[in-house]
Amino acid sequence: MTIFLVIDEDAMVTVNLAKAKAHLSKLLDRVEAGDEVLITRHGRPVARLSSAAGPKRRIRSLAEFRAKMPKWRRPSAALLRELRDQGL
């Protein structure tokens, strides 16, 4: 069971090194959502995880997502076959 300690209103989460190693993917999900994570060793802060980019924004619809995709000159299946045949 993981116990997170929120130490202020700025969504700072403090977790010890052992729990950070065991639950890194969950901590990264929180960082992507905009939280900051403070990792401690023997009760002393040693690292701070913060997002490299802003929080992810949701796509309103699949049609909106598809409209933003680049148009290919030929079907993707043909492209994949060509890459496979080239050994990539």
C-alpha positions as a Python dict, from the first residue, in 0.01 Angstrom:
ca = {
    (1, 'M'): (0, 0, 0),
    (2, 'T'): (138, 339, -98),
    (3, 'I'): (91, 635, 132),
    (4, 'F'): (133, 981, -16),
    (5, 'L'): (173, 1284, 206),
    (6, 'V'): (46, 1613, 65),
    (7, 'I'): (249, 1886, 233),
    (8, 'D'): (87, 2198, 86),
    (9, 'E'): (-187, 2324, -141),
    (10, 'D'): (40, 2326, -449),
    (11, 'A'): (-13, 1951, -500),
    (12, 'M'): (340, 1864, -383),
    (13, 'V'): (359, 1494, -307),
    (14, 'T'): (639, 1355, -89),
    (15, 'V'): (742, 993, -116),
    (16, 'N'): (1048, 801, 2),
    (17, 'L'): (1294, 646, -241),
    (18, 'A'): (1178, 286, -197),
    (19, 'K'): (815, 375, -271),
    (20, 'A'): (919, 595, -562),
    (21, 'K'): (1107, 303, -719),
    (22, 'A'): (815, 67, -663),
    (23, 'H'): (550, 305, -801),
    (24, 'L'): (738, 516, -1055),
    (25, 'S'): (477, 484, -1329),
    (26, 'K'): (199, 604, -1094),
    (27, 'L'): (414, 897, -985),
    (28, 'L'): (483, 989, -1348),
    (29, 'D'): (110, 983, -1417),
    (30, 'R'): (63, 1234, -1136),
    (31, 'V'): (347, 1450, -1272),
    (32, 'E'): (188, 1446, -1619),
    (33, 'A'): (-136, 1560, -1457),
    (34, 'G'): (43, 1866, -1317),
    (35, 'D'): (151, 1755, -968),
    (36, 'E'): (507, 1779, -840),
    (37, 'V'): (667, 1489, -653),
    (38, 'L'): (943, 1524, -395),
    (39, 'I'): (1154, 1211, -342),
    (40, 'T'): (1330, 1174, -8),
    (41, 'R'): (1610, 952, 121),
    (42, 'H'): (1627, 905, 497),
    (43, 'G'): (1377, 1188, 535),
    (44, 'R'): (1583, 1441, 337),
    (45, 'P'): (1473, 1569, -6),
    (46, 'V'): (1699, 1443, -286),
    (47, 'A'): (1495, 1493, -605),
    (48, 'R'): (1192, 1675, -739),
    (49, 'L'): (989, 1543, -1030),
    (50, 'S'): (801, 1800, -1233),
    (51, 'S'): (648, 1796, -1577),
    (52, 'A'): (873, 1871, -1873),
    (53, 'A'): (567, 2002, -2059),
    (54, 'G'): (228, 2131, -1954),
    (55, 'P'): (-47, 1893, -1849),
    (56, 'K'): (-194, 1680, -2126),
    (57, 'R'): (-509, 1820, -2279),
    (58, 'R'): (-788, 1594, -2389),
    (59, 'I'): (-890, 1565, -2753),
    (60, 'R'): (-1254, 1656, -2792),
    (61, 'S'): (-1331, 1390, -3047),
    (62, 'L'): (-1172, 1129, -3266),
    (63, 'A'): (-1278, 1326, -3575),
    (64, 'E'): (-1088, 1631, -3445),
    (65, 'F'): (-781, 1417, -3387),
    (66, 'R'): (-798, 1264, -3735),
    (67, 'A'): (-836, 1607, -3894),
    (68, 'K'): (-501, 1711, -3742),
    (69, 'M'): (-316, 1405, -3876),
    (70, 'P'): (-105, 1456, -4190),
    (71, 'K'): (-246, 1316, -4512),
    (72, 'W'): (-49, 1025, -4660),
    (73, 'R'): (-9, 984, -5034),
    (74, 'R'): (-71, 610, -5014),
    (75, 'P'): (-233, 368, -4771),
    (76, 'S'): (-45, 303, -4447),
    (77, 'A'): (-58, -73, -4513),
    (78, 'A'): (156, -21, -4825),
    (79, 'L'): (400, 192, -4629),
    (80, 'L'): (429, -72, -4356),
    (81, 'R'): (489, -348, -4611),
    (82, 'E'): (764, -142, -4773),
    (83, 'L'): (933, -75, -4439),
    (84, 'R'): (907, -445, -4350),
    (85, 'D'): (1062, -545, -4682),
    (86, 'Q'): (1347, -298, -4630),
    (87, 'G'): (1423, -459, -4294),
    (88, 'L'): (1327, -162, -4078),
}
